[in-house]
Amino acid sequence: PTSLNENAPPPKPRTPHPSPYSPKLVQSRLREVLSKHSNGFWVSKLPHLYRELYKQDLPSEALKDLEQWTQICTVEKPFSSKPQELLLYPAKDISQTTTPPSPGVPSTADRQSPSLQKSPSQTQKGPRTPPTSTSSPPASPTALSADVKQKLGELLLKYSSGLWAHALPKLYQDTYKTKLPEYVLDNLPLLSDICTIDYPMPDNPKRAILYVKAAEDENCNREDLADMKAREEAGRRLSSQAVPPLLIPREEYPSVLVVEANSTNSVVLRYIGEGYSKAQEKLEDDMKDYYAQDNTKKSLVSPSSGQLTAVHAEEEEEILRAQVCEVMSDKVKVYYVDHGFSEVISKSKLLELHEKFFRLPFQATKCKLAGLEPFSQEPAVLKKFDSMASGKILLAEILERDDIPLMVLYDTSQDDDVNINAACLKSLQDKSLESPLQVNSAYMNVNVTSVCSDGTFCCQLPSRGLSKLIEILEKTETYFHSQVTSESLVSRPFCGKSCLARYKGKWSRVEITNLHGTRVLDILFVDLGVQASVEVIELREIPPPFLRDLISIPPQAVKCCLADLSVSVGSWTPDAVQWLRDTALHCNDCSLKIAKVEESKRLAHVYLFTSKNFHDPSRSLNRQLADSDLWKHQKDVFLSSQGPLKTPTPPTTPPTTPPTTASTGTSSPSSNGGGKAPQMLKKVSPQSSSRSTPPSTPPGSLALPPVLELPPVGQNMDIYVSVACHPGHFVLQPWQDMYKLVVLMGEMILYYNKAEEKPLRVEKNQVYAAKVENNWHRVLVKGVLTNGLVSVYELDYGKHELVSCTLLRPLIQEFCQLPFQGITAQLAGVKPRQWSEEASIVFRNHVEKKPLVAQLDSVQEAAHPWDRKVTVFLVDTSQEDRDIWVHDIMAEFADELTKAA
């Protein structure tokens, strides 16, 4: 890389916005306008809406630039409209995530493109020509029937974040009890008027994703405009002084202070942070100073209902904003608009509210809790919510940004994050239907459902709850067979949600435990103790006639361990685990005797039998295993400071097949007093018996992906910085293909979590798939350690990790089409040096986990794509008034350190 003089930096590239108007300001406002009109509107109406909202004229240049702002909006010319009329609607974000972002993946809610002009491929997925032409059958129709088109439109609307085309036939058959015409998949352009078609895998034209198009209706636009005016008018004072509406925070997971809830559909809360609670504190300090002056204390003589006022609070001499609710003889009932509660006070405490205190939106607002809508006023739910949430600062996951947003709340103050919504739903469980766990009791007809690699297992005990569960699930099967509707499809998944999925061909209760984007997710079969990774199209809502009954039955999976045999990582050899699986899972009539119960873990220590001889301990599987050669201690194999190697999780297995491979087990989210916040569930899969399958060789013949194409030197590219150590070393990802990486990782999760595990001979400098936390990554092995750990480098994210060798799999060719997305880089415009920790921190704070613009300065090619290195200028374009050049900041910081020395 060329060494550049700090005092004479190279000339900066042409400023991205030479026009006299500020495109960033207009773009920001356009996003706001579109958020109020999600169904779109005519472009000709934009100047009027803009002027009404912002009291300024829309710059004429902006109208010309609309079609280039594909990260903000989509401009469409309907066939039925006049030639001069165009439709404007929000751009589709196909990779929106509803789980909190993992360290390596940027939250899609914050993935606004850093530069001003985007290619359509970055955010708006319009119709595209497939990579290779596919011939259609000669007799294929040239148009879809109205009935088929309507049904496909319903399905696509349910999965607005995208639906794989190859999933359509089964989904169509399951939903409408009739076959999808075969010609549809061979002629996807027939769907172009109801959806856009994208081909994320360039070498496979049959792997297309379909995105529903927004329906356009001019009458709807008029109604939207009327609704907007009504909402604005509702916030006005009698004197016509307007208070701006409270905007929902842009971040996906804001902090909130919960005030109270008389219904889970109307929870009163306040947002915490800049522009919200901090702005409110400043406002109240200003009000206190203002009204401390005698000449400003003007009493509100004749208050009227709906009027805004300042109230002199007794405690701490505070002055608060309030709205008059009811006027009595000498008292008045007021609602504190920033604090969310009402009070009856004396009229003498009312003061005229000066107009300068109208500028901050009312801070008290409301939300709905997802998953609790049918039980919004249940006393048990509200009591649980009050004890867990009222008066606390919680993390909010925003699922829908409506007038009253739909949220999931999490308490992150404890060691384990608690899903408040899931905990409230569990308050409806009937404890009398729990599986009985009594010491010295014996049970027959026991069904062992899963075995984990630490020796624990889950089983079902005969009980009233299990009988009721089986009865209701049978009715559910009949219900689904009789229904021809898309209403049961799950279109809004979230962590902690209770729904149904198939296990061994039958519907079973599941809880969503983690999401990988909006299409792939992890679930736990709560009555089996089995975890799986599935696509969202495999889930179904619990039918309303059976919802209350199914919610009232506690999970029927009982977690057990064999008494007298230790349960710890390393105590169980893979062969011992496999023996227990082969013996217990294939037995249809087990019995057990409970020796001890750990109530805190709800873990039963039992003697397990494959017959009814539970009175004879010598016949137990415990004794058979203890006396066998299989019971050996593995020392130092799994001993590590790495959390993933010590944290047991439920077994992962396909929902349609019996468990064949399993991992170490832990208590499920359904049994720990509240679901987890979205997090990385970790597992260690045991090595299969080496006696049955020889280790496979490393993928030496694997054809690596093509090298990532870069723009010419001197050109700009939109990037995301995934890792930043210091200006001399950071890793960036190209923005344009970010969604393709999300699609790829979803496919890897589905493939590897369902693939049978086989022993693998791991070699240095070879490429594999590795499970890191809860995602599968394409990795390069950097070193193999003697304690069973492997040092790997994530080729798409640039992170170094230590993982167990049991978590590596061969990387198949299907996952080698997309170029490795991680690009090693160094900052241009500064002299290479040994960067201090202070300088490194400053650099990280400015660039890491942020979308930026990179101007390519030079490229250092190499034999392998992971050894390639680029030198770039980094520009932060998130500010409306100026661009921030990172090398300028680092040069100034280095100069200050030099002077200080």
ZAMARGU-4260 file (C-alpha; in steps of 0.2 Angstrom, whole numbers, plus 5000, padded with zeros to 4 digits):
<rodrens>
0) 5000/5000/5000 | 5006/5017/4996 | 5012/5027/5011 | 5004/5045/5011 | 5010/5060/5020
5) 4998/5065/5034 | 5001/5083/5031 | 4996/5082/5013 | 4982/5070/5011 | 4976/5066/4994
10) 4962/5076/4987 | 4945/5070/4993 | 4933/5063/4980 | 4919/5073/4973 | 4906/5077/4986
15) 4892/5065/4985 | 4878/5079/4985 | 4883/5094/4975 | 4865/5100/4973 | 4859/5116/4982
20) 4846/5106/4992 | 4850/5093/5005 | 4846/5075/4999 | 4849/5068/5016 | 4836/5079/5024
25) 4823/5076/5010 | 4827/5057/5011 | 4824/5057/5030 | 4808/5066/5028 | 4802/5055/5014
30) 4805/5040/5025 | 4794/5048/5038 | 4780/5052/5025 | 4781/5034/5018 | 4780/5026/5036
35) 4763/5035/5037 | 4757/5028/5020 | 4763/5010/5019 | 4751/5007/5005 | 4759/5020/4994
40) 4752/5036/4986 | 4753/5046/4969 | 4769/5055/4967 | 4759/5070/4962 | 4753/5071/4980
45) 4770/5071/4987 | 4773/5090/4986 | 4757/5093/4995 | 4760/5081/5009 | 4778/5087/5011
50) 4772/5105/5013 | 4758/5101/5025 | 4770/5091/5036 | 4786/5102/5036 | 4779/5119/5031
55) 4792/5119/5017 | 4791/5116/4998 | 4798/5100/4991 | 4814/5104/4981 | 4810/5101/4963
60) 4827/5091/4961 | 4820/5078/4973 | 4806/5073/4962 | 4819/5069/4948 | 4830/5059/4961
65) 4816/5048/4967 | 4819/5034/4956 | 4837/5033/4961 | 4833/5032/4980 | 4829/5014/4979
70) 4834/5012/4997 | 4820/5024/5002 | 4806/5021/4990 | 4800/5012/4975 | 4793/5022/4960
75) 4781/5012/4949 | 4771/5016/4934 | 4754/5006/4934 | 4748/5000/4918 | 4730/5006/4921
80) 4735/5024/4926 | 4738/5039/4916 | 4756/5041/4908 | 4760/5056/4919 | 4755/5047/4935
85) 4768/5037/4945 | 4765/5027/4962 | 4777/5029/4976 | 4778/5017/4990 | 4791/5011/5003
90) 4806/5000/4998 | 4805/4982/5004 | 4818/4977/5016 | 4820/4958/5013 | 4831/4954/5027
95) 4822/4962/5042 | 4827/4954/5058 | 4816/4952/5073 | 4829/4946/5085 | 4842/4956/5093
100) 4857/4957/5081 | 4871/4945/5084 | 4888/4953/5086 | 4893/4948/5068 | 4877/4953/5059
105) 4871/4971/5057 | 4853/4974/5062 | 4843/4975/5046 | 4832/4989/5054 | 4847/5000/5055
110) 4854/4995/5038 | 4850/5011/5029 | 4862/5012/5015 | 4877/5024/5018 | 4877/5032/5001
115) 4864/5042/4992 | 4863/5032/4976 | 4859/5014/4976 | 4858/5000/4963 | 4841/4992/4964
120) 4849/4976/4970 | 4854/4983/4986 | 4837/4986/4994 | 4823/4985/4982 | 4821/4968/4975
125) 4813/4971/4958 | 4809/4958/4945 | 4825/4951/4938 | 4830/4940/4923 | 4836/4923/4930
130) 4855/4920/4928 | 4852/4906/4915 | 4836/4905/4904 | 4824/4891/4908 | 4813/4884/4895
135) 4795/4883/4899 | 4783/4869/4893 | 4775/4872/4876 | 4758/4870/4883 | 4760/4882/4897
140) 4746/4896/4899 | 4751/4914/4896 | 4742/4920/4912 | 4736/4913/4929 | 4718/4910/4933
145) 4710/4923/4944 | 4708/4910/4958 | 4726/4904/4958 | 4732/4922/4957 | 4721/4926/4972
150) 4727/4912/4983 | 4745/4915/4978 | 4743/4933/4983 | 4736/4928/5000 | 4751/4917/5003
155) 4764/4930/4998 | 4755/4943/5009 | 4757/4931/5024 | 4776/4930/5021 | 4779/4948/5016
160) 4798/4946/5020 | 4800/4934/5006 | 4795/4916/5001 | 4805/4903/4992 | 4797/4898/4976
165) 4801/4880/4978 | 4791/4880/4994 | 4775/4885/4985 | 4768/4868/4980 | 4768/4861/4997
170) 4762/4877/5006 | 4748/4879/4992 | 4743/4860/4995 | 4743/4861/5014 | 4733/4878/5014
175) 4720/4875/5000 | 4719/4856/4999 | 4723/4857/4980 | 4738/4856/4969 | 4747/4871/4963
180) 4747/4870/4944 | 4764/4863/4938 | 4768/4876/4925 | 4768/4890/4939 | 4786/4886/4945
185) 4792/4885/4927 | 4785/4902/4922 | 4788/4913/4937 | 4786/4929/4927 | 4768/4925/4927
190) 4768/4931/4945 | 4776/4947/4941 | 4760/4958/4943 | 4758/4951/4961 | 4776/4949/4967
195) 4794/4954/4963 | 4806/4939/4959 | 4824/4939/4965 | 4838/4926/4962 | 4850/4926/4977
200) 4860/4911/4971 | 4867/4916/4954 | 4871/4898/4948 | 4854/4891/4952 | 4839/4900/4943
205) 4827/4888/4951 | 4831/4895/4968 | 4820/4911/4968 | 4813/4922/4982 | 4796/4930/4979
210) 4791/4947/4987 | 4773/4953/4988 | 4770/4969/4980 | 4760/4982/4989 | 4742/4985/4984
215) 4739/5002/4977 | 4722/5010/4980 | 4719/5029/4978 | 4705/5028/4990 | 4716/5020/5003
220) 4728/5035/5001 | 4714/5047/5004 | 4709/5038/5020 | 4727/5038/5026 | 4728/5056/5023
225) 4712/5059/5033 | 4718/5048/5047 | 4734/5058/5048 | 4725/5074/5049 | 4714/5067/5063
230) 4729/5061/5073 | 4737/5078/5071 | 4721/5087/5076 | 4720/5076/5091 | 4736/5082/5098
235) 4732/5101/5097 | 4728/5112/5111 | 4712/5122/5112 | 4722/5138/5107 | 4727/5128/5091
240) 4746/5127/5097 | 4751/5109/5090 | 4762/5097/5099 | 4772/5086/5087 | 4768/5067/5087
245) 4780/5056/5097 | 4790/5046/5084 | 4794/5028/5088 | 4813/5026/5090 | 4822/5021/5075
250) 4833/5007/5083 | 4825/4990/5084 | 4828/4987/5102 | 4825/5003/5112 | 4824/5004/5131
255) 4807/5008/5139 | 4801/5012/5156 | 4785/5003/5159 | 4772/5014/5169 | 4756/5003/5170
260) 4744/4991/5161 | 4726/4989/5162 | 4727/4978/5147 | 4742/4970/5138 | 4734/4978/5122
265) 4737/4995/5130 | 4753/4996/5140 | 4758/5013/5145 | 4777/5016/5144 | 4790/5029/5140
270) 4806/5028/5129 | 4823/5030/5137 | 4837/5039/5129 | 4842/5054/5118 | 4827/5063/5111
275) 4816/5055/5124 | 4818/5053/5143 | 4834/5065/5142 | 4824/5078/5132 | 4810/5077/5145
280) 4822/5079/5159 | 4829/5095/5151 | 4811/5101/5147 | 4806/5099/5165 | 4822/5108/5171
285) 4818/5122/5160 | 4800/5123/5166 | 4806/5123/5184 | 4817/5138/5180 | 4804/5147/5170
290) 4790/5146/5183 | 4802/5150/5197 | 4800/5168/5191 | 4785/5177/5199 | 4780/5186/5183
295) 4778/5169/5174 | 4766/5161/5186 | 4750/5164/5177 | 4736/5153/5185 | 4725/5144/5173
300) 4708/5152/5178 | 4695/5143/5168 | 4702/5126/5164 | 4692/5116/5151 | 4693/5098/5146
305) 4707/5093/5134 | 4717/5109/5138 | 4735/5108/5141 | 4742/5115/5157 | 4757/5116/5168
310) 4755/5108/5185 | 4764/5113/5201 | 4768/5096/5209 | 4770/5094/5227 | 4785/5083/5227
315) 4802/5091/5224 | 4794/5107/5218 | 4792/5100/5200 | 4782/5108/5186 | 4775/5095/5174
320) 4765/5095/5158 | 4747/5089/5160 | 4731/5088/5150 | 4714/5092/5159 | 4703/5077/5159
325) 4688/5082/5170 | 4683/5099/5178 | 4675/5098/5195 | 4669/5112/5207 | 4686/5116/5215
330) 4696/5101/5209 | 4702/5095/5192 | 4707/5078/5185 | 4723/5079/5175 | 4733/5067/5165
335) 4752/5069/5165 | 4756/5068/5147 | 4775/5064/5150 | 4773/5051/5164 | 4757/5042/5159
340) 4746/5043/5175 | 4731/5053/5181 | 4728/5062/5197 | 4714/5073/5205 | 4722/5090/5211
345) 4716/5107/5216 | 4713/5120/5203 | 4725/5132/5211 | 4740/5121/5205 | 4736/5124/5187
350) 4747/5136/5177 | 4746/5142/5159 | 4758/5132/5149 | 4770/5143/5139 | 4770/5139/5120
355) 4789/5135/5120 | 4785/5120/5131 | 4774/5113/5117 | 4789/5108/5106 | 4793/5091/5114
360) 4781/5077/5110 | 4771/5069/5124 | 4782/5056/5131 | 4770/5044/5138 | 4764/5032/5125
365) 4757/5014/5123 | 4761/4997/5116 | 4753/4980/5113 | 4762/4964/5119 | 4763/4951/5105
370) 4756/4934/5109 | 4744/4940/5123 | 4731/4948/5112 | 4717/4935/5116 | 4721/4936/5135
375) 4724/4955/5136 | 4713/4957/5151 | 4716/4941/5160 | 4719/4944/5179 | 4733/4931/5180
380) 4742/4939/5165 | 4740/4957/5172 | 4746/4952/5189 | 4761/4943/5182 | 4765/4958/5171
385) 4763/4970/5185 | 4775/4960/5196 | 4788/4958/5182 | 4787/4974/5172 | 4779/4989/5181
390) 4791/5003/5186 | 4806/4994/5177 | 4817/4998/5163 | 4816/4984/5150 | 4822/4981/5132
395) 4808/4982/5119 | 4808/4972/5103 | 4797/4982/5090 | 4788/4970/5079 | 4776/4982/5071
400) 4777/5001/5070 | 4759/5005/5071 | 4751/5019/5080 | 4751/5007/5095 | 4767/4997/5091
405) 4767/4978/5094 | 4782/4973/5105 | 4790/4960/5115 | 4798/4965/5131 | 4813/4958/5139
410) 4821/4960/5157 | 4839/4960/5154 | 4844/4964/5172 | 4847/4946/5177 | 4860/4933/5172
415) 4847/4926/5160 | 4836/4937/5150 | 4818/4935/5153 | 4805/4936/5140 | 4790/4945/5148
420) 4777/4941/5135 | 4781/4922/5137 | 4781/4923/5156 | 4764/4931/5156 | 4757/4918/5144
425) 4764/4904/5155 | 4754/4912/5170 | 4739/4904/5162 | 4745/4886/5164 | 4735/4875/5175
430) 4748/4868/5188 | 4736/4853/5192 | 4740/4847/5174 | 4759/4846/5177 | 4768/4830/5176
435) 4769/4822/5193 | 4786/4821/5201 | 4785/4812/5217 | 4800/4804/5225 | 4799/4785/5227
440) 4785/4784/5214 | 4785/4772/5200 | 4778/4775/5182 | 4775/4764/5168 | 4771/4767/5150
445) 4785/4780/5150 | 4790/4788/5133 | 4808/4793/5131 | 4808/4807/5118 | 4826/4813/5118
450) 4843/4810/5125 | 4856/4823/5127 | 4875/4821/5126 | 4877/4825/5145 | 4867/4810/5150
455) 4851/4819/5153 | 4835/4815/5144 | 4817/4820/5142 | 4802/4809/5144 | 4783/4809/5145
460) 4774/4802/5160 | 4756/4796/5160 | 4746/4811/5167 | 4730/4820/5166 | 4739/4834/5157
465) 4746/4822/5144 | 4729/4814/5141 | 4721/4831/5138 | 4735/4837/5127 | 4734/4821/5116
470) 4715/4823/5114 | 4716/4842/5109 | 4730/4839/5097 | 4720/4825/5089 | 4705/4838/5087
475) 4718/4850/5080 | 4723/4838/5066 | 4705/4836/5061 | 4703/4855/5062 | 4717/4858/5050
480) 4711/4844/5038 | 4694/4853/5037 | 4701/4871/5034 | 4704/4879/5018 | 4712/4895/5023
485) 4728/4904/5025 | 4723/4911/5042 | 4733/4898/5051 | 4750/4903/5043 | 4762/4911/5055
490) 4767/4928/5047 | 4775/4937/5062 | 4786/4925/5071 | 4795/4931/5087 | 4805/4924/5101
495) 4794/4916/5115 | 4779/4913/5103 | 4769/4898/5105 | 4763/4889/5090 | 4762/4872/5081
500) 4774/4862/5070 | 4775/4844/5064 | 4785/4831/5073 | 4785/4813/5065 | 4770/4818/5054
505) 4759/4825/5068 | 4756/4843/5075 | 4765/4847/5091 | 4767/4862/5102 | 4782/4872/5100
510) 4790/4888/5106 | 4801/4899/5095 | 4818/4901/5104 | 4828/4911/5091 | 4826/4919/5074
515) 4839/4919/5060 | 4831/4934/5050 | 4813/4932/5046 | 4813/4915/5037 | 4823/4903/5047
520) 4821/4900/5065 | 4824/4888/5080 | 4810/4880/5089 | 4808/4869/5104 | 4795/4855/5105
525) 4790/4859/5123 | 4782/4842/5125 | 4796/4832/5119 | 4812/4842/5124 | 4818/4842/5106
530) 4825/4857/5097 | 4825/4860/5078 | 4828/4873/5065 | 4814/4876/5052 | 4807/4888/5040
535) 4793/4899/5045 | 4782/4891/5032 | 4782/4875/5043 | 4773/4884/5058 | 4755/4886/5061
540) 4745/4896/5073 | 4736/4887/5087 | 4718/4887/5081 | 4707/4899/5091 | 4694/4885/5097
545) 4709/4876/5105 | 4720/4891/5110 | 4715/4892/5128 | 4715/4874/5132 | 4732/4871/5124
550) 4740/4886/5133 | 4733/4880/5150 | 4743/4863/5148 | 4761/4865/5155 | 4775/4857/5145
555) 4774/4838/5146 | 4793/4835/5143 | 4800/4830/5160 | 4819/4832/5161 | 4828/4817/5170
560) 4845/4810/5173 | 4850/4792/5178 | 4852/4791/5197 | 4870/4787/5203 | 4878/4792/5187
565) 4886/4809/5186 | 4879/4822/5174 | 4893/4833/5169 | 4902/4838/5152 | 4915/4824/5149
570) 4907/4811/5160 | 4898/4803/5146 | 4907/4796/5131 | 4899/4797/5114 | 4897/4778/5114
575) 4888/4779/5131 | 4876/4792/5125 | 4873/4782/5109 | 4870/4766/5119 | 4857/4775/5130
580) 4848/4782/5114 | 4848/4765/5105 | 4841/4757/5121 | 4828/4770/5127 | 4822/4779/5112
585) 4817/4763/5103 | 4808/4756/5118 | 4789/4759/5117 | 4786/4754/5135 | 4799/4761/5147
590) 4796/4762/5166 | 4805/4773/5179 | 4806/4776/5198 | 4810/4793/5204 | 4825/4793/5217
595) 4826/4812/5219 | 4820/4829/5212 | 4830/4845/5210 | 4815/4857/5211 | 4826/4872/5206
600) 4830/4864/5190 | 4815/4853/5189 | 4826/4838/5186 | 4822/4821/5191 | 4835/4808/5196
605) 4827/4791/5191 | 4830/4773/5188 | 4825/4769/5170 | 4819/4752/5164 | 4815/4745/5147
610) 4802/4734/5155 | 4790/4734/5170 | 4803/4727/5183 | 4805/4744/5191 | 4806/4735/5208
615) 4823/4727/5204 | 4837/4741/5203 | 4849/4728/5196 | 4838/4727/5180 | 4839/4746/5177
620) 4848/4754/5163 | 4858/4764/5177 | 4866/4748/5183 | 4868/4740/5165 | 4878/4756/5160
625) 4888/4758/5176 | 4894/4740/5174 | 4898/4741/5156 | 4914/4746/5147 | 4905/4761/5140
630) 4906/4771/5156 | 4922/4779/5155 | 4927/4797/5159 | 4933/4808/5145 | 4946/4820/5153
635) 4951/4837/5145 | 4941/4834/5129 | 4928/4847/5132 | 4937/4857/5146 | 4938/4875/5140
640) 4934/4892/5145 | 4923/4893/5130 | 4904/4896/5135 | 4898/4886/5120 | 4907/4870/5126
645) 4900/4871/5143 | 4882/4877/5140 | 4871/4862/5137 | 4856/4864/5125 | 4841/4853/5119
650) 4845/4841/5105 | 4843/4847/5088 | 4833/4836/5076 | 4822/4837/5061 | 4804/4839/5065
655) 4799/4826/5053 | 4811/4812/5059 | 4815/4804/5076 | 4831/4811/5084 | 4846/4804/5077
660) 4859/4816/5083 | 4858/4826/5099 | 4868/4839/5109 | 4871/4842/5127 | 4854/4847/5136
665) 4848/4861/5147 | 4832/4867/5154 | 4821/4873/5140 | 4814/4891/5139 | 4797/4884/5143
670) 4802/4878/5160 | 4813/4892/5167 | 4800/4904/5173 | 4800/4914/5157 | 4806/4913/5139
675) 4823/4919/5134 | 4827/4935/5125 | 4833/4931/5108 | 4850/4924/5110 | 4863/4912/5104
680) 4859/4895/5110 | 4875/4884/5110 | 4877/4866/5108 | 4890/4853/5108 | 4887/4838/5097
685) 4895/4822/5101 | 4906/4812/5089 | 4898/4797/5082 | 4905/4780/5086 | 4922/4779/5077
690) 4918/4760/5076 | 4904/4762/5063 | 4910/4776/5052 | 4928/4781/5047 | 4932/4799/5048
695) 4930/4808/5032 | 4944/4817/5023 | 4944/4836/5022 | 4936/4845/5007 | 4952/4846/4997
700) 4943/4845/4981 | 4931/4859/4985 | 4930/4872/4972 | 4931/4889/4981 | 4919/4903/4978
705) 4924/4916/4965 | 4934/4931/4971 | 4924/4945/4976 | 4923/4959/4963 | 4929/4976/4968
710) 4926/4993/4960 | 4940/5001/4951 | 4953/5011/4961 | 4946/5028/4965 | 4928/5023/4965
715) 4916/5022/4980 | 4907/5006/4987 | 4895/5005/5001 | 4901/4994/5015 | 4898/4988/5033
720) 4913/4986/5045 | 4911/4970/5054 | 4927/4970/5064 | 4939/4984/5068 | 4955/4982/5077
725) 4964/4998/5073 | 4967/5008/5057 | 4979/4995/5051 | 4967/4981/5051 | 4948/4980/5050
730) 4936/4969/5040 | 4923/4976/5029 | 4908/4968/5019 | 4901/4974/5003 | 4883/4982/5006
735) 4876/4976/4989 | 4876/4957/4993 | 4872/4958/5012 | 4855/4951/5009 | 4863/4936/4999
740) 4874/4932/5014 | 4858/4932/5026 | 4850/4920/5013 | 4865/4909/5013 | 4867/4908/5032
745) 4848/4903/5033 | 4851/4889/5021 | 4866/4883/5030 | 4857/4883/5046 | 4843/4872/5039
750) 4855/4860/5030 | 4868/4857/5044 | 4856/4857/5059 | 4847/4843/5050 | 4862/4834/5043
755) 4868/4818/5051 | 4884/4820/5060 | 4899/4811/5054 | 4917/4811/5061 | 4928/4823/5052
760) 4947/4823/5050 | 4950/4842/5052 | 4966/4849/5044 | 4974/4866/5045 | 4971/4879/5031
765) 4956/4870/5024 | 4939/4877/5022 | 4924/4870/5032 | 4907/4875/5039 | 4907/4878/5058
770) 4894/4881/5071 | 4899/4897/5080 | 4886/4901/5094 | 4870/4898/5085 | 4875/4901/5067
775) 4884/4891/5054 | 4898/4900/5046 | 4910/4897/5031 | 4927/4896/5040 | 4946/4893/5037
780) 4954/4882/5050 | 4970/4891/5057 | 4975/4878/5069 | 4970/4862/5078 | 4973/4861/5096
785) 4976/4845/5106 | 4961/4848/5118 | 4948/4845/5104 | 4947/4864/5100 | 4950/4872/5083
790) 4955/4890/5079 | 4944/4896/5064 | 4943/4912/5054 | 4925/4917/5049 | 4928/4921/5030
795) 4912/4931/5029 | 4914/4941/5045 | 4932/4942/5048 | 4931/4936/5066 | 4943/4923/5074
800) 4934/4910/5085 | 4938/4894/5095 | 4926/4880/5093 | 4925/4861/5097 | 4931/4850/5083
805) 4914/4842/5084 | 4906/4858/5077 | 4914/4857/5060 | 4906/4850/5045 | 4912/4848/5026
810) 4907/4864/5016 | 4896/4858/5002 | 4898/4865/4984 | 4880/4873/4985 | 4887/4885/4999
815) 4902/4890/4988 | 4893/4901/4975 | 4893/4917/4985 | 4911/4925/4986 | 4918/4926/5004
820) 4911/4942/5010 | 4924/4947/5022 | 4938/4959/5015 | 4953/4963/5025 | 4957/4982/5024
825) 4968/4996/5031 | 4964/5014/5032 | 4971/5026/5018 | 4977/5044/5021 | 4987/5040/5037
830) 5005/5033/5040 | 5006/5015/5045 | 5012/5014/5063 | 5010/5005/5079 | 4993/5011/5084
835) 4990/5014/5103 | 4975/5007/5112 | 4968/5024/5114 | 4969/5027/5095 | 4962/5010/5092
840) 4947/5013/5103 | 4943/5030/5094 | 4944/5021/5077 | 4933/5007/5083 | 4920/5019/5090
845) 4919/5028/5073 | 4918/5013/5061 | 4914/4996/5069 | 4897/4989/5066 | 4892/5004/5055
850) 4888/5006/5037 | 4900/5018/5028 | 4906/5023/5011 | 4923/5016/5006 | 4934/5024/4992
855) 4946/5011/4986 | 4964/5017/4986 | 4973/5001/4982 | 4972/4982/4981 | 4985/4970/4987
860) 4980/4953/4978 | 4985/4936/4984 | 4984/4918/4980 | 4969/4915/4992 | 4954/4927/4994
865) 4957/4928/5013 | 4974/4934/5011 | 4969/4948/4999 | 4970/4966/5007 | 4963/4983/5002
870) 4967/5001/5007 | 4952/5012/5008 | 4946/5029/5014 | 4931/5028/5025 | 4917/5041/5025
875) 4903/5042/5037 | 4888/5049/5027 | 4875/5047/5041 | 4876/5066/5046 | 4863/5077/5036
880) 4875/5092/5036 | 4892/5085/5032 | 4902/5069/5028 | 4915/5063/5041 | 4931/5057/5034
885) 4939/5044/5046 | 4957/5047/5041 | 4955/5065/5045 | 4950/5060/5063 | 4964/5048/5065
890) 4977/5060/5059 | 4971/5074/5071 | 4971/5061/5085 | 4989/5056/5081 | 4994/5074/5080
895) 4987/5077/5097 | 4996/5062/5105 | 5012/5068/5097 | 5010/5086/5104 | 5005/5079/5121
900) 5021/5068/5121
</rodrens>
